[in-house]
């Protein structure tokens, strides 16, 4: 089929006995060297092997960010698209009291009740506040701070009293004159119920002392008085272009005046892409978000509905990818066809892609190793110290901090998208020298990425060792396999709500490109160790083989692959069985762990060869194109090729049985020139004429949660997915 070369089983075995596995790691002594690294190579994080020996071809991955489209697949198998900007109807009772009504109303009964609850002094303060309301603007009315109250239950009664009797007053608890005392602050807010201004921070983020001249609204998570008939969470579809999820939600949160913790999502998506995913936000009205669409750049929100529960990481089945490889060059189209067919039928090694380890000069797994060792100050240094390869403004800010130690001045220079660095500095400003607390100030979904990255680093090396030593033609004694009939055996069935049948993508794309999706480890009790009876019964194939992500509740293979984990961790001064510190979230022994398939096939795979002439013309419609009824610019068919270059193939319900006779192994564990020398010798396409005839390969497929589309492209092209290598193909990436 399409010229595929079929290997016999002995040939597969011969290929599986190639070069012995060689460990690579970043040790403590390499930390300073890493700060000068400009880019990460696949071999640095254990990515060595291929499934197929077929030749690859040249193609530019992410020539334009619009060439990489990601649509989330929800838990019901629906592909998430942006299809509507309509706002759902709401029946919300307006309960706000107008200032004019306050002039005529007497609050004598409420004041007397408050006097009995809080005393004469506090009652008089309340009367003073009420008297100022009719004659002043909202912003001109200073709050009152009630007397010190150390009884938490009594403070709760006071808060509830104001909620029940004074809808236009809001309260919060602040520190008193000394650290041990607490006071209730009361202020006037005409829009308190709808919380029209949400810029507050928690008391611990404001500082220790109360500054009455710097009053902030108290409820950052949404309206305190929310209608009971609608869900407390607004779900919407987030469409974004060339922005990571955290960055996009940061922009939206700033416009809404709400903290980023109010948002929930199932997984983060690749920055250099166009992606659509579900997001929830606590107690926000759809109209407020819809009104932002005219102000948002590269971001749109729509498909609004109210739900009872917010999204959390992992609540998805996977992602649907639509990828365009431009500037395709091959010795023949038959090579391209054969590679596409082989990927569809035989899949790829399920490595964690380079995005998992960051695109900056400091790999995320290196920071994770420092956290696991309890080296808090070193970890902070890895975040903040100057590094090569960054924009001058960021480099200058890092240099300024290293030389001056001026946190305030550094924060003014650091871009807001450097979430981790800013969080660390803001905490160090409040708590100088408390490096652990500074690390904990990083948003949890972000800071956990670093430890998970180290788990991924170990997993990749183990996967390469397993494939390199034993091949992919069979299971061996001691392998871990998914138990037959376990939940992990259920196939991913995808229903595309837009196209009636079409349908995780890249997990954690670097720190500012977080994972394309959240990690969802398989159940820890869903695997078993292969024994001699299993081999005789032929119940399991290589499709079933899994390897553990280190944790306290996982098994390791009962063969020499287990040594890879422990030896590699030992080189980094890390134990997988004992913790050197008591901070659970930065300890592998406090994590459950999980399992990950070594091998993955794309689902509902389809591909198409397309001729084009203008590299700036989009070749695929986005959700925004469709919803606005616009179309990509005309694609020029027949641009000088002898044959029509439109070829469409759709693979559905692929067989679960790996055809070992059609699958072989090729490892690139040798020198760098060997790793990148598997491509045919063809002319460089980095400087091609923008209007010369070009060939593109369009691909569509779905992957389960935490699988990397870039690793599928690596198998297809037989070339590195690193940014450095892609820039050699196209130094003018858009």
N, C-alpha and C positions, 0 to 999 in steps of 0.2 A: 504494500500500500504506500503510494507516494514515494517509492524508492527506499523504504525502511530496510535497513540491514538487520536480519534476524540472527542472533547468536545462539549457538548450541549451549546446553547447560555446562559442559566442560569449559567452554570459553568464558562463561560467567564466573565459574570458580577460579579460573586462572586470573581473571581481572581482579577478583576479590582478594587475591594474595599479593597485592602490590606492596609498596613501601611500608615499612613499619611505622606505627603512629609515633609522633614526636610531640611532646608537651610544649606548650608555650604559655607564658603567663606574665602578668605584671606583678612584680614583687615590690616590697617596700622601697627597695633601693631605686626603683624605676619611676617613682612618683614625680620627682623633679624633671626627669627627662620627658615624661608624658606631657608636661605643660608646654613643651615646645613642639609637640606633634601637631601637624597641620591637618591630617585626616587619618581615618582609621581604615585599615585594609581588612578584607574579609578573613584572611588567615589569622589576623590578630585576635579574632573572637571565635575561632574554631570552625569556620566555614571552609571546608576543604573539598568535599566530594560532590559528584553528580550521579544521577541515576543512569543516564544514557551516555554512550560513547559517540553518539551522532555528532557530526560537526555543527558548530553554531554559525551565526551570521551576525553582521553588525546592524544595530538599530539603536536609536537614541531614546532612552527612557526619560520621560518628563522634559522633553524639549520645551514644551509650554506646560504650565501647571494645569491647563485645561485638557491636556492629554492624559491626565490621571484622574478619573472620576470615581468617587466612592459613595455608594448608597448603603446605608445601614439596613440590615435585615432584622426585623423585630422578632420577638419570641413566638409569634404566630406564623412566622415564615413570610411576612409581607415585606417587600422591598420599600423602604421609606423614600418618598419623593416629596418635593415641594409642589403642591398642586393648587393651592388656594391662599389668598390673603384675607378671606372673609372672616369677620369677627362673629363668634356665636352669640345668640341673644342671651341677655342676662335680665333677671327680674330682681334687681337689688333695691331694697327700700332705702331711701335717703333719710337718715336719722340725725343729720347734723343740725345742731341748734345754731340759728343765726344770731349775730350780735344784737340785732334789733330786738329779738325775743328776749335776750338776756337783760336788756334794760328794764323790761316790764315785769320780769319774773322775780319773785322773792325766793331765795334759797335758805330762808330762816330755819326750816325744819332740818334740811340737810346739814347746815352748819352746826346746829345743836347736836345732831347725831355724831358729827365729826368731833365736836368738843368732848363728848363723853368717851370717844374712842382714843383721841390723841392728846387731849388736854387743852387748857386755855391758850397757852402761848401759840401752839400750832393752829388753833382755830382762828386767832386774831391774824396770823399770817395769811391764812386762807382768805379771810374777809378782805384783807388788803389787796390780794391778788385779784379777787373778783371785782373789786371796785375800780381797778385799773383797766379792766377789759373793755368796757364800752367806749372809753375815750381814747384808746391807743390802737395803733396798728399791731398786728400779730408779732412782727419782728421787734417791736419796741418794748414789749412787755417782758421784763426780766422774770426769771423763775424764782420760786421760793425753795428753800431747803429746810425741811422739818428738823426738829430736834433729833439728836443722836438716839438711835434705837438699836440695841444689841440683840433684841428678841426677834429672830427671823420669822416666827409664826405671826407675831404681831405686825411686822412689816408687811407680811402677805395680806393680812386683814385690811391694812391701810390701802394697799394697791387695789384690792378688790372693791373697796369702798368707792374709790374714785372711778373705777370702771363702771360701777353700777349707777352712780349718782351724778357724775360730772363727765359727760361724754366728750366735752371740749377740752378737758385737761388730761395730760399724760404724765405718767410717773416712771421713774427708774431709781435704782439704788446706787448711791455713790459713796466713796470713802469720805469719812469725816475729817476732823482736825488731826487725828492720829490714825495710824494704820489699823488699829483694832476696832475702830468705831465705824458704824454705817449710818447713813442718813438717806431719807427719801427726798428726791427732788421732784417738784411739781411745776409744770409749765403749761402755758396756754397754747393750744394748737387747734385752730378752727377746723382743719381737715384731719383731725386725729383718727377718725374711723377709717378713712381711706388712706391715711398715712401718705399724703401727697409728697412729702419730703422725707426721703429715706437715706440719710447720709451718716447714720450713727456708726460708732464702733463700740465694741465692748469696753467696759470700764478699764480692763487691764490693758487695752490698746490705747486708751486716752492718757494714761499716766496715773500716778498715785493720788494726786490732789485735784480738788474740784476748782475749776476756774469759771466763775459765774459769767465772765465776759465771753466765754467760748462755749455756747450752748449748742448741743447737737440733738436732733430728733432721736427718740429713744428706741424706736422699733425698726430695726433694719430688715426684718424678714417679711414685711408686708402688713396689710391692714389687720389691726387687732380685733376689729369688729367685722368678721367675715360672715356673709350670708350662709345659713346652714344648708340651703338647698343645692348648693354647688360644691364641687370638690375644692379642697384647699390648695391644690396644685394645678397650675396652668401648664398643660403640655403643648409644645409647639415643635414644628420642624425647623431646624436651623440649617440654612443653606449658606455656605461660606466659600470664598475663593481666596486661595493662597494665604490662609490664616489657620493656625491651629485652634483647637477647641477652646483652650484656656484663654487665649488672646481674644477670640470672638466674644466669649461670655464676659470677659473683663470689660470690653467696650460697651456691651449691652448693660451690664451691671452699673457701670459708671453713669450711663444715661438715665437709668431708672433710679439711681441712688440707693442701690441695694448691694449687699455684700455678695461675693462670689460663692460663698457657702450656701446661699439660698438656691443655687442651681443644682440640678441633678442630671446626670447623663449616663448612658450605658457604656460608653467607651470614647476615648479621644481619637480624632482622625488626623491623618497626615496633613501637615501644613501645606506642602507643595502639591496641592490637588484642588479639585472642586468636590465638595462633599456635602451630603445631606444626612442629618441624623436627628433623633428625637432628643428633646431637652425638657425638663420640668423646672418650674420656678414656684416658690412658695408664695401664695396669697398675692398674686398680681393679676390685674384685669387685662384681658386680651386686647382691648382697645389701646391701652398704654403701649403695649409692645408693637401693635400694628402701626401706631403712629410713628414709631422709630424708623420704619422702612424708608421714609423720605430722607432721613439723615444718615443712615448707615451706608458705608462704602465697602463693597465687597462682601456684604452680609445681608441676608434677607431672612425674615421669620414669617411663618404662616401655618396653616393647618391647625388652628387653635382648638383646644378642647380642655375641659376641666376634669381632673381625675382625683381620686381619693388618696393615692399614694404617689410619692415622687420616685423618679428613676434612681437606681444605684448602679455602680459599676458591675458589668457582667450580665445585665438583663437584655441580652440579644442573642441571636443565633449566629450571626456573622456579618459579612459585608458582600455586596455585589460590586465588582470592579469592572470598569470600562476603560481600557488602556489603549492608547495609540502609540505605537513605536514608529517614529519617523526616520527618514533617511536610511531606510533599510537597504543594505547592500549585501549581496550574496553571489556565489559563483553561479547559482541557478535558482530559479523559483522552486525547483523540486526539493532543494535543501530546506527552504522555509516551510514548505508544505509538510515534509517529513517530520521536522522538528515540532510543528504545531500538533500534528496527529499524535506524535509520541507523548507530548505533554498531556494531551487530553486523555489518552488511554493509560498512561503509566505514571503520571504525576511527578513529584519532586520530593527531595529531602526537606523535611519540615523544620528547617533552621529558623531561629530567631534572626531576623534581618538586621542590617547595620543600623536601621533607625532605632532599634531597641537600645543601642549603645551610644546614641547621640551623634550629632553632626559637628559638634565643637571639638576643640583640641584636647579636652579632658573627657575621656570616655566615662559614661555613667556607671559602668561596672567597677571602674577604679574608685569612684566615690563610694559605691556600695561596699567595696572591700574595706575601705577605711571605717565606714559605719559599723560593719560587722566586727572589726577589731576594737571598736570603742575609741578610736582616735578622733575625737570630736574636733579638736583644733586643726588637725591636718585636713579633715573633711571640709571645714569652713574655708581653709586656705585653698583647697581645690576649687571651691566655688568662686572665691573672690580674687585670687591672685591673677596677675597679668598672664595672658596667654596669646599665642600667635594665631594668626588667621582671622582675627575679628576686625570689625569695622573700626576706623580710627577713633570715633567718638567713644566707643565702648572700651577700647584699649586705653585711651587717655583717662577715662574714669577709673579704671582699675589701677593704673599707675599712680593716679592722684591719691587714691585711698592708701596704697601701699606706702607712699612717701609721707603722707600727712596724717593718716588716721582720722581724717575729718569725715565723719559719717554723714552729717547734714549736707556738706558740699558734694559728697559722692552721690547721694540720693538725688540731688538736683541734676546730676549729669547722666545717671543710669536710665536707659529707656525703660518704660513701664512693662514691656514684655519680658524683661528679665525678672520674672516673678520670684524665683528662689533667692537670687542675690539681694533683691530689695527686702524680702522678708527677713533674711538673716541680718542685714544692716539695721533695719528698724528695731529688731529685738536687741541687738547689741547696743543700740543707742539707749534703750531702757535698762538693759541688764549687762553692763560691760563685763567681758570676760566669761560670760555664761554661754559657752559654745554649744552645749547640748540643747539648751533652751532655744538658742538661735536656730539650730537645725530643726527643732520641732515647730518653729514658727512657719516653716515652709508648708503650704497646703498639703494635707495628708496624701491625696491622690498623686501628688508630684513627688513628695519625699519618699514614698514607698517604691517609686519606680527604680530608685538606685539599688536597693537591695534585690528587687526582682531582676534587675539587670545582671547582677552577679550570678543569680541562679541561672539565668539564661546563658551566661558565659560558660558556666560549667556544663550545662546541658548540650550546647553546641559542640564542645570538645568531645563529650561522651558520644554524641551521635556520629561524629566523624570517625571516632575510634571503632564504634560498632559496625559501621558500614565498611570501613577500610579493612577491618580484620576478618569479618564474617560474610561480607557481601550482602546482597539484598534478595538472593534467590530462595532463602529458606530461613526458618527459625532455628535456633540452636539451644541446647540445654543451658538453662540458667537465664534465658531471656525472660523479660516481663512482657506479658501479652494481656490484652483486654479480655475479660471473661466473656464467653458467649452468652448473649441474652442480657448483658448489663446495659444500663442506660446509654453508655458510651457507644454501643453498637447501633443505635438508632440513626438512620441516615438523615441528613439535613434536607428536608423538602421545602422548596422555596416557591411561593406564589407571588408573582409580580402583579400588583393591583392595577398597573397601567397597561401591561401588554399581555395579560392572561397566559403566563407561562414562562416568560423570561425571568430570568431573574435579572475570619476576622481579619479581618484584614490585618494590615500591618500593625502589629501592636506597638505601642510606645515609640513613635517617631521622636526624635531627640527632645531634650528638656523643653525647648520652646517649640518643638514639633513633637509633642507627646505621642504616645502610641496611637496608632490608628484605632486601636481598640483595647479594651480592658482584658486582662488575663483571666481566663476561666479554667482553672485546673480541673482535670477529670476527678471523679470521686476517688478517694484514696483506697476504697475497698473494692475497686472494679478491676483489679489486675491479679494475675497469678503468675507463678514461676513455672516455666516450661520444664517438664521432666521427660524421661525416656518414653513413657507411655503416650504422652502427647505427640512426640515425634512419630511414633508408630501409627497412631490413629490419624495423623495428618489433619487434625482439627484446626490448626492455626497456620496462618501464612505471615509473610513479612508485613502485610497490611495491619496485622494485629499488634505488632511489636511497639512497645512504648518504653520511654525512659523517664526517670523521676526528675522533678524539680525539687531540689533538696528541701527537707523539712522534717518535722518531728514524727510525722505519721506516714512516711513513705517507706517502701521497700527498695533496696538496690538490687540490680541483677546479681544472680548467684554465679557470676563468672568474672573474668578479669576486667570487664568494663566498669565494675564498681570501683576499682582502684583508680580509674581516671579521675573520678570526682574527688576522692580523698587526697590523692597525690597533688592534684592541681591546687586544691584549697590549701594544702599544707605549704606549698610554695609561696602562697600569699599570707602565711601565718594565720590561717583560719581553720578552726575545727568545725566539722559538720555535726558533731555529737555533743559538744560542750560550748557553753557561752562564757566569754571572758568579762561580761558586764551584765547588768540587770535591766537594761532597757529593752523590753520585749519586742517592740516594733522594729528594732535594728538587730534582731537575733534570729538566725536560721532555726535554732532549736525551739524557738517559740512560735514558729510558723508551721502550719499544717503541712505545706508542700502539696504536690500534685503530680500528675502524669501528663505526658504529651506524646502523641504519635510521632514516630520517627519518619513516617512516610505519609504523604497527603496527595490525593487527586483533586483537581479542580472540579467543581460541580456546575452542571449546565454550561459547559464550555462551548463557546462559539468564536469563530475568527473570520476575518475578511481582509483580503489584500486590496488596497485602494491606491490609484495613481493620483498625484496632486502636483501642483507647480509652485504654489505660494506657501512657504512654511509658516506664515502668520495667519493663515486661514484655518479656523477650527474645523475639524473633521467629524465631530460628534456633537449632537445637541445636548445641552445641559437642561436641568429642570427649569432654570430661569428662561432659557430659550423657548421651551415648550409652553410654559405658563404665559409668556408674553406674546405668544403666537409668532415669534420670529424664528428664523432658520439660519443655520450657518451659511456663510458665503458659498457660492457655487463651487462644487468640487469638480475639477476638470478631469473627466474620464479620458481614457485613451490619450496619454501624454507622450506618444511616440513609441510605446511598447508594441511589439508585433502582435501580442495576444491581448484580449480584454483582461484587465488586471482586477476584476472583481470576482472574488471566490468566497462563497459563504458556506461554512460547515457548522452544523449544530450537533453537539454531543449531549444527549440526555440519558439519564439512568445508566451511567457507565457501569460495567460489570465490576463487582467488588473483588473479583479474583485477579490477582496480578499475573499477567502472562509472562512468566519468568523467561520463556524462550525468546521473548522479544525485548527483554530488558537487560541491560548490562551496566557495568559500573566503571566510572572514570574518576580517579581522584586527582586533585591538584595540590597535593601536599608538598610538592617540591619547591624549587626556586620560583621567584616571582615571575620570571619570564615564562616559566612553564604554566603558571596559573592563568596568565593572560595570553599565552601563545597558542591556545587551542583554536583560535579563530582562523578562518582561511585568510590568506594574504590577499587583501583587497585594498583599493585606494582609500585614503582617508576622506571622510565625508564632513569633516569639521568646517570646511570652508566652501561648501557647495554653494552654487549660485541660487539665490532665493527664488528665482523664477525658472530654474531648470527642471526638467522632469524628475520627479522623485516618487519613491514607492513607500507606502506606509502599511503597517500591519495593525489592524484593529482587533482587539480581543475583548471578550466579555466572559466573566466567570464569577462564581460565588465560592468563597472560602469560609470555613467555620471560624469561630472566635479564636483570636490570637495567632492565626496563620498569616504569613506574609506574602503579599502579592509579588513583592520584589524578588523573593526566592523562587517563585514560579518563573519570573522573567529571567532570572539567572540560569535556570535549567534550560530554558528555551534558547537563549542567546549564547550560552557557554562563555559568558564574560562577566566581569566584576560589576556589581551594582553600586560601587563606591562613588561618591560625588566626584572625586579626583579623576577616576577613569571616565565617567560620563562627560566631564568637561573636556577631556581630550577629544571626544567625539563631537562635542558641540560647546565651544567656549562662550557662546552667546545665548545661553539658556534664558528663556523668558519666564 
